[in-house]
Amino acid sequence: MNPIDLKQKDKQYIANTYGRFDLCIEKGANATCKDYQDKFYIDFTSGIGVNSLGFSNQKWYTAVAKQAENLNHVSNLYYSEPCITLAEKLINRTGFSKVFFGNSGAEANEGAIKIARKYSYDKYGSGRSTIITLVNSFHGRTIATLEATGQEHFHQYFFPFTEGFRYAKANNLTDLQEKLDGSVCGIMCELIQGEGGVNPMEKDYIKAVEKLCKQNDIAFIVDEVQTGMGRTGSLLCCEQYDIHPNIVTLAKGLGGGLPIGAILMDEAYSSVLKPGDHGSTFGGNPIVCAGANVVMDYMTDSLFQQVKEKGHLIRKSLQDIPEVVGITGMGLMLGISLKNKKAGEVAVECMQNGLMVLTAKEKIRLLPPLTITESELEQGLEILIKVLTVS
């Protein structure tokens, strides 16, 4: 099918919820893909942080194909090896006690909210159910996670929203303390606000939040949907903040291209959910977990060091470009502030020149595959610099 037909059928049959770029991708390998006219593109998006190993990693698709041939789905009424193996890898690598598998970041965040509220209810009774999140945060697009998102423009149209959320200013401990009262059962935050503009939290602030949670026996929930799985240069971004939350949520890069969500729970929260309290038909699907097990096997100190080095190369290459005002983020999760150009317009120009990038508010957002080669990275940076320097 040619691209014109594809776009017409997309418009005819698919709900108009996405502002797509004018690009029909046919196939790809690692951080390079091509369209139906055989034009090649360097990918600095990894499917919004999903393709941690790039397009069609050989070990990944071999494992997925083999699992699909043997067993596609059984539901959580039965045991399956890929799911249990993945759980073992995650728990052994992170130091948490239990994991729950779902299908997305939003679903993982909803589950984390349920766990925090049930822990508090079981221990203290009703009246202690408020979750504090941060202004400018993003936690998903379900009704509950929209309300958990600390951006006012998301709180439209879909009334009534779920009650029980309160927003504190990021990196402002005084504001957080003022909002912390006896009705609060949890604090949820991203260590780097992704959709909010690639804004890292200050380490001292996050350490103070962790301390407050311990002092008040409330859940410290860290949303690592975008920062997790090596994206910032460590398996969990928590490691670089020297914290161990009660609950961590994962998704995106964990599946390597297939939908998965995960909730990691420490010992105190690991037995909160009882049979019937929570569930997911597709959670822990054998095919998805087979791919995720390959992703976990790639999560080595060597890869993390490469992620840091590649992030440093991006910063070094762009630091003297007059249009670049600043660069935020960690590892291969970076946001570029621009002097005069509009991020959306730059993203379109990059695509037209063979580079795929993202935006986050007024910034250009870069989320390349963790496995991007030096050659691919240099090709992409050459295009980005060209776009940023041409008036």
N, C-alpha and C positions, 0 to 999 in steps of 0.2 A: 504493500500500500504506500502511495506517495505522501509526502508531508501535508500537502494541501487537503487531501482526503482525510487524513488523520485529524487535522485541526477542525475540519468541518464536522466530522463525526463526534469529536470531543465536545464541541459546542452544542451539538444536537442531543447527545445522550448523557453527558456528565454534568452534575450540578455545578453551577457557576460560582464556586467558592474559592477559586485560586486565580491569582493574577500571574499566569504563566509567561515565561520568556518565550520568544518566538524561536524555539529550538526543539526539534524532534530527534531524540537520541536513539540510535539503532543498536549500538554495542559498545563495549569498552573493556579496557584492561588496565589494571592498577589505577593510575590517576589520569589516564587518557581515554577519551571516548570519541566517537564519530557520529555524524548525522547521516541522513539518507542520501546526501550528495557527496559523501566521502570527505567532508570537511572535518578536521580533527580539532579537539578542544582539550585543554588542560583543565582538570577539575580541582578547584580550590574550595569545594562545597561538601564533598563526600555525602551527598544526599541529606544535607543539614546534619552532618555529624554521624550518619548511620554507617556508611561504608568505611569502617575503620581500616579494613585491609584493601580498600580500593574496589574497583570493578572486577568481579569474576576471579577472585583469588583461587588458584588451582587447588590448594589443599582444602579450602572452604567449600568450593562447589563439588569436589569429589566426595567429601563427607556428607554433604546435603543430598547428593544424588544417590549415594549408597544407602543412606537412611530411608529415603523415599521409596527405594526398591524393596527394602525389608519391612518397614513399618511406618505408616504415615501418621496415624493418630489413634489413641486408645482412651482418652479422657483421664481425669484424675481419680477415677474409681479403681484404677489398676496401677501397678508399678511399671516404669519404663526406664531402661538403663541410661539413655542420654541425659534425661532430666536429673537423675540422681548423681551422675558423674559431674554435671555442671554445678550442682549444688555443692558437692564436695570440694570442687576446685575453688569456687567463690568463698566458701567459709574458711578453707585452709589458707587462702591468700589474704583475706581481709581481717581475720580475727573476730568476725561476727559469729553468732550462734546458730541462727536459722535464716532461711531465705524462703520467700513466697514468689512464685512466678506468675506473671500476667502477660499482657500483650502490648503495653505501651507505657510511656512516661506518665501520662495523665492518669492511667489506671493505677500505676505504682504509687503515685502521689495520693490518690483517693484512698488506697489501702493503708498508706502510712497515717493518714488522718484518722481513719477508723481505728487503727491500732492505738494511737495516742489517746483517743477518746475512751476506748474500752478499758485501757490500763487505768485511766483516771477514775472511771466509773466503778470498776471492780474494787479499787482501793479506797476511794473517797466518797463514792455515791454520786448522785446527780448534782448539777450546778457548776461543774468544772469541765467545760467542753470547748472553750475558746482556743483557737489557734492563731498565734501572731505570725504574720509574714512581713516581708519588707516592701516598702514603697519601691516601685519599678521592677518588681519581681515578675516572673512568669512560671506558672506551674501546670498549665494545660488548658484544654478547651471544653471539658465537661462542665456541667453546671457548678459542681463543687470546686473544681480547680480553677474555673474562671473567677469565682469569688475569692479564692485563695490568692489569685494573681493581684499584685499590688499596683495595678495600672487602671486608672479610672475609665479609660476609653473602652476597656473590655467589659465594663459593667453596664451594658446597655441591652435593650431589646428582649432579653430572655428572662424577664422577671416572672415569679419571684426567685431570687437567688438563694442558695443555701445559707442559713444563718451561722454565726459562730466564728467570724474572722475579724481580725483587727490588724492594722498596718502600722509598722514603725519605720522611721527613717533609717536607711542603710548607713552603717558606720557611725551611728549616733546612739551611744549607750544610754545617755540620759533620757532620750525619747522612748527607748525600749523599756527602761525601768518604769517610766511613768505609765506605760500601757500594761504593765505586768501586775495583775491583781489575782485574787483568789478564784476567779473564773477561768483562768488560763490553764490548759493542760499540755500545751506544746508550742514550740517555736520552730518554724520551718523556713529555711533560706537556701539560696544558691550561694556557693562560694565565689562564683563569677556569674553575674547576671548576664545570661546569653542574649535572649530576645530583647532584654532591656537596654542593650548597648555595649555588651562585653565589659562590664564593670566589676573588677575584682573587689572583694571585701578586704578590709584591713585585718591583718593577722591578730593584732591585739584585741580588736573588736570581737572577732569570732571566738577567741579564747575566753573573753569575758562572757559571751553568750553561753558557751558551754558551761562555765562556772555557775551562771545564774540558773541554768536548767538543773544542774545537780543540787544546788542549794534549795530549790523549790520543788524538787521531785517532779519535774515536767519533762516531756519528751523533747529531746533535741533532734530534729529531723533535718537532714541535709539532702537537698535535691541535686543529685549528680547525674541527672538524665543526660546532660550535655557535657559536663566536665569529667565524667567517669571514663573508665576503660582506656587509660593511657593518654587521653586527649591533652592533658596539661603537663605530661612528663612524669607521671606516676600512675599506678593502677587506679587509685582514687585520689582526687584532688585533696581530700581530707589529710592525706599523709603530709602534704606540703604546708598545711596549716597546723600540724601537730595536734590533731584532735581525733577523738573516737566517739562520734555521735551515738545516740541510742538507735536511730534508724537512718538508713541511707537508701535512696531510690536510684535505680539504674534503668536504662533503656537504650535507645539509639545504637551506639557503637557495640554494645554487647552482642547483638544478633548478627552483626557484620552484613546486614542487608535484609534480614527477615525480622518480622515484628516480635519484640519481646520486651517485657518489663520485669523488674525484680525489686523486691523489698528486702533489704538486709536488716536483721534485728539483733541487738545485743542480748545478753543473757536475761536481763531484767524484763525485756519486752518479747522474748522469744516464745513464751507460752501463753500470751494474751489471747490469741485467736484459737478457738476451739472448733471442732467439727460443726459445720453449719454457719459459723460466723462470717465466713468469707469464702470466695471461690472464683474459679474462672474455667470455662469450658475448654478454651484453647491454651491456657497457661501450662508451660512445661511441655509443649508439643515436641515430639521426638525429632522431627526434621529441624525445627528451629533450634532446639538445644544441641543438635549435632553440629550445626554451624557455629553456635556460640562456644562450644567446646574448642573448636579450632581457634576462634578469636582469643580465648583464654590462653591457649598454648603459645600464642604470639606475644603475650604480655610479659616480656622479660626486661631485665635491667638494661640490656643492650638496646632494645627498642625505645625504652623511655629516654635513654641518653640521646638517641638519634632524634627523637621528637624535640627535645630541648635544643639540640644543635640546629635543627631545621628552623625552629622558631627564632633562634638567634640570627640565622642567615636572613630570614625575612625582615627582621627589624633592622639589621645592618644595611640591607639593600635599599630600604625605604627611608632611612633616617635623615638623609640629606636632600630628599625630594621636597622642593619648596611647597608643594600642595599639601604635604603631609604635616599636620599640626601635632599629632601624637599617636602613639600606638599603645593599646591596652591589652591585657590578657596574659595568658601563660601558655607555653608550649606551642601547640598548633591550634590554639583557640585565640584568635587575635582580632582586635577591632581597630580600624584606622580612621582617625578623625581628619576631616578635610578642611582646607582653608576656604575655598570658594565653590568648588564643584559639589553637585548634589550626588549623594550616594547611589540613588536609583539610576540616575543617568550614567554614572560611571559603570555600574553593573551591566547596563545594556551595551555600552561601548566595549567593555571587556569581552562580552559574549560575541559581539560582532567581529572581534579580532582574535577569537579562539581561546578565551579564558572564561571559566565559570566562577563567579564570586557571589557572595550573599550580602545582604544589608542587615543592619540592626539599628533601628532609629536613624540617626544621621550619619552612622558610620558604615564603612565597608567592613564586612565580617568575613574572615578567612577560617575555614575548617577543612584543610586538605586531608586526604587519607594519611594515616600514620605511616604508611609504607611508601609514600610518594618518593620517587627517586630524585637524586640531586639534579639530574638532567631535566626531569619534568618540572621540578621546582624552579629551576633557572629559566626555563622557557616561559612558565607562567609569570614569573616576576618581570621578565623582559616586556611582556604584553602589558602588565599592570602599570609599570613605570612609563611606558609609552603613552598609555591612556591618561595618566595623571600629569604628564608633562606637556602634552599637546593642548594648546589653548583653543 
